[in-house]
Amino acid sequence: MKTALVTGGSRGIGRAVAIRLAAMGYHVLINFVSNENAARETLEAIGGQGELLRFDVGDPEAVHAAIAEWQAAHPEDYIEVLVNNAGIRRDNLMVFMEKEEWASVIDTNLGSFYHVTKEVLQPMVLHKYGRIVNVASLSGIKGLPGQVNYSAAKGGLIAATKALAQEVARKKVTVNAVAPGFITTDMTDGLDEAALKKDIPAARFGRPEEVAAAVAFLASQDASYITGECISVNGGLYT
């Protein structure tokens, strides 16, 4: 059984990624933390070709318990594709930013990379095959005002991607990232799309499926000689 884990897989980019990976023949573990109904909708969208895995990516003990329990129940299998997608925003100007707004974003968007990847990396190395794709952001490349915390987390995620890629390349494990720009999801609700798209050369927000296509390629065997890269999916907004 080919298995893929998508964190934050209940909606938005995560749901689109789960659908693409299922189409590639993967049994998809759909991670969620609170919205079980949305997670079940994703499971239905992939024709039941997977299962739900509930844990908070920012809680290392919860991550370990959930993945260890799954692995114990599937001793002949391992998670060969990991998509670190879960993330949150707590936007604020730095001068007004509270400690909790900083810590929660760093823990969920960057700390989760360590918590989840650490749990699945050794089996990938032992099997000498694995794909890790981290969902970063335009904010992690360009930096955006009002998102010092989010930019720090996503920038750190890109740097971690490049470092880990060098550690495990000899074991045929690739580590890459995608950096979406403005994508129509819950994360961009409340943004002035009409005003923002004027600055985007493609003149529109992207779709989750367009990000998922890049993730699916990096998760495929066709991308076996690509590692340590970050692919921007932003309509030409920033290169």
C-alpha positions as CSV (number, residue, x, y, z in Angstrom):
1,M,0.0,0.0,0.0
2,K,1.5,3.3,-1.1
3,T,0.8,5.8,1.6
4,A,0.9,9.6,1.7
5,L,0.3,11.9,4.7
6,V,-1.1,15.4,4.1
7,T,-1.2,17.6,7.1
8,G,-4.1,20.1,7.1
9,G,-5.7,18.0,4.5
10,S,-9.3,18.8,5.3
11,R,-9.8,21.8,3.0
12,G,-8.1,24.3,0.7
13,I,-4.7,23.4,-0.7
14,G,-4.6,20.3,1.5
15,R,-7.8,18.9,0.1
16,A,-6.6,19.5,-3.5
17,V,-3.3,17.8,-2.7
18,A,-5.1,14.8,-1.2
19,I,-7.3,14.5,-4.3
20,R,-4.2,14.6,-6.6
21,L,-2.3,12.0,-4.6
22,A,-5.2,9.7,-4.5
23,A,-5.4,9.9,-8.3
24,M,-1.8,8.9,-8.3
25,G,-2.7,5.7,-6.4
26,Y,-1.9,6.7,-2.9
27,H,-3.7,5.7,0.2
28,V,-4.0,9.2,1.7
29,L,-3.9,10.0,5.4
30,I,-5.9,13.1,5.9
31,N,-4.7,15.0,8.9
32,F,-6.9,17.5,10.7
33,V,-7.2,18.9,14.2
34,S,-10.8,20.2,14.7
35,N,-13.0,20.2,11.5
36,E,-13.9,16.6,11.2
37,N,-16.8,17.2,8.9
38,A,-14.5,18.9,6.4
39,A,-12.0,16.1,6.7
40,R,-14.7,13.5,6.0
41,E,-15.7,15.6,2.9
42,T,-12.2,15.3,1.7
43,L,-12.2,11.5,2.3
44,E,-15.4,11.3,0.3
45,A,-13.8,13.4,-2.5
46,I,-11.1,10.8,-2.9
47,G,-13.6,8.0,-2.9
48,G,-12.6,6.7,0.5
49,Q,-9.1,6.0,-0.7
50,G,-7.5,6.9,2.6
51,E,-8.3,7.5,6.3
52,L,-8.5,10.3,8.8
53,L,-5.6,11.0,11.2
54,R,-6.4,13.5,13.8
55,F,-3.6,15.4,15.6
56,D,-2.4,18.9,16.3
57,V,0.8,19.4,14.2
58,G,2.1,21.8,16.8
59,D,1.9,19.2,19.6
60,P,4.9,16.8,19.4
61,E,3.4,14.3,21.7
62,A,0.1,14.1,19.8
63,V,2.0,13.8,16.5
64,H,4.1,11.0,17.8
65,A,1.2,9.1,19.3
66,A,-1.0,9.3,16.1
67,I,1.8,8.3,13.7
68,A,3.1,5.6,15.9
69,E,-0.4,4.1,16.3
70,W,-0.9,4.1,12.5
71,Q,2.5,2.5,11.9
72,A,1.8,-0.2,14.5
73,A,-1.4,-1.0,12.7
74,H,0.4,-1.2,9.4
75,P,3.7,-2.9,10.1
76,E,4.3,-3.8,6.4
77,D,3.7,-0.2,5.2
78,Y,5.3,3.2,5.6
79,I,4.5,6.8,4.8
80,E,6.5,7.4,1.6
81,V,5.1,10.8,0.8
82,L,4.7,13.6,3.3
83,V,3.1,16.9,2.5
84,N,3.6,19.4,5.3
85,N,0.7,21.7,4.5
86,A,-0.9,22.6,7.8
87,G,-0.6,26.3,8.7
88,I,-2.3,29.3,10.3
89,R,-2.0,33.1,10.1
90,R,-2.2,35.6,12.9
91,D,-1.4,38.8,11.0
92,N,-0.5,41.9,12.9
93,L,2.1,44.7,12.7
94,M,5.2,43.8,14.7
95,V,4.8,46.8,17.0
96,F,1.4,45.4,18.1
97,M,2.1,41.7,17.8
98,E,1.4,39.7,21.0
99,K,3.7,36.9,22.1
100,E,1.0,34.3,21.5
101,E,0.5,35.6,17.9
102,W,4.2,35.0,17.3
103,A,4.5,31.7,19.1
104,S,1.4,30.0,17.6
105,V,2.4,30.8,14.1
106,I,6.0,29.6,14.5
107,D,4.8,26.4,16.3
108,T,2.2,25.5,13.7
109,N,3.9,26.5,10.5
110,L,7.6,25.7,11.4
111,G,7.6,23.6,14.5
112,S,5.3,21.2,12.8
113,F,7.9,20.5,10.1
114,Y,10.1,19.1,12.8
115,H,7.4,17.2,14.7
116,V,5.9,15.5,11.7
117,T,8.9,15.0,9.5
118,K,11.0,13.5,12.4
119,E,8.3,10.8,12.8
120,V,8.3,9.6,9.1
121,L,11.9,10.3,8.0
122,Q,13.6,7.2,9.3
123,P,11.3,4.7,7.5
124,M,11.9,6.6,4.3
125,V,15.7,6.4,4.8
126,L,15.5,2.7,5.6
127,H,13.4,2.0,2.5
128,K,15.6,4.3,0.4
129,Y,12.7,6.1,-1.0
130,G,10.6,9.1,0.1
131,R,9.1,12.4,-0.9
132,I,8.8,15.3,1.4
133,V,7.0,18.4,0.1
134,N,6.7,21.5,2.3
135,V,4.0,24.1,1.6
136,A,5.8,27.4,2.2
137,S,4.5,30.8,0.9
138,L,5.4,33.9,-1.0
139,S,5.7,35.5,2.4
140,G,8.7,33.3,3.1
141,I,10.5,34.5,0.0
142,K,9.5,38.1,-0.3
143,G,8.4,38.9,3.3
144,L,5.1,40.7,3.7
145,P,4.2,43.6,6.1
146,G,1.8,42.5,8.8
147,Q,3.2,39.0,8.5
148,V,6.5,39.1,10.3
149,N,5.6,35.9,12.2
150,Y,4.3,34.1,9.1
151,S,7.2,35.2,7.0
152,A,9.7,34.1,9.6
153,A,8.0,30.7,9.8
154,K,7.8,30.1,6.1
155,G,11.2,31.5,5.4
156,G,12.6,29.1,8.0
157,L,10.6,26.2,6.3
158,I,12.3,27.0,3.0
159,A,15.8,27.0,4.7
160,A,15.0,23.7,6.5
161,T,13.9,22.2,3.2
162,K,17.3,23.0,1.6
163,A,19.2,21.7,4.6
164,L,17.3,18.4,5.0
165,A,17.5,17.8,1.2
166,Q,21.3,17.6,1.5
167,E,21.1,15.2,4.4
168,V,19.0,12.5,2.8
169,A,19.6,12.8,-0.9
170,R,21.9,9.7,-0.9
171,K,19.0,7.7,0.5
172,K,16.8,8.6,-2.4
173,V,14.6,10.9,-0.3
174,T,13.8,14.2,-1.9
175,V,12.8,17.3,0.0
176,N,11.3,20.2,-1.8
177,A,8.9,23.1,-1.2
178,V,6.2,25.0,-3.0
179,A,5.5,28.7,-2.3
180,P,2.0,29.7,-3.2
181,G,1.1,33.3,-3.7
182,F,-2.5,34.5,-3.3
183,I,-4.6,31.3,-3.6
184,T,-8.4,31.3,-3.2
185,T,-8.8,29.4,0.1
186,D,-9.9,30.1,3.7
187,M,-6.5,31.5,4.3
188,T,-7.2,34.4,1.9
189,D,-10.7,35.1,3.1
190,G,-11.1,38.8,4.0
191,L,-8.4,40.0,1.6
192,D,-9.3,42.6,-1.1
193,E,-9.0,40.3,-4.1
194,A,-10.0,43.0,-6.6
195,A,-7.2,45.3,-5.4
196,L,-4.6,42.7,-4.9
197,K,-5.0,41.0,-8.3
198,K,-4.0,44.3,-10.0
199,D,-0.5,43.6,-8.9
200,I,-0.5,40.0,-10.1
201,P,0.8,39.6,-13.7
202,A,-1.7,36.8,-14.2
203,A,-4.4,39.2,-13.0
204,R,-6.1,36.7,-10.7
205,F,-5.8,34.6,-7.6
206,G,-4.6,31.0,-8.0
207,R,-6.6,27.9,-7.4
208,P,-5.7,25.2,-4.9
209,E,-5.6,22.7,-7.7
210,E,-2.8,24.6,-9.3
211,V,-0.7,24.3,-6.2
212,A,-1.6,20.7,-5.9
213,A,-0.3,20.0,-9.4
214,A,3.1,21.3,-8.4
215,V,3.1,19.2,-5.2
216,A,2.0,16.1,-7.1
217,F,4.9,16.5,-9.5
218,L,7.4,16.9,-6.7
219,A,5.9,13.8,-5.1
220,S,6.2,11.7,-8.2
221,Q,9.1,9.6,-9.5
222,D,9.5,12.0,-12.3
223,A,11.0,14.5,-9.8
224,S,13.7,12.1,-8.5
225,Y,16.6,14.4,-9.5
226,I,15.0,17.5,-8.0
227,T,15.7,18.2,-4.3
228,G,16.2,21.3,-2.2
229,E,14.1,23.4,-4.5
230,C,11.3,25.9,-3.8
231,I,8.8,26.3,-6.6
232,S,6.8,29.6,-6.6
233,V,3.2,29.3,-7.6
234,N,2.2,32.9,-7.6
235,G,1.1,34.0,-11.1
236,G,4.3,36.0,-11.6
237,L,3.8,38.2,-8.6
238,Y,7.3,37.8,-7.4
239,T,10.2,36.0,-9.0
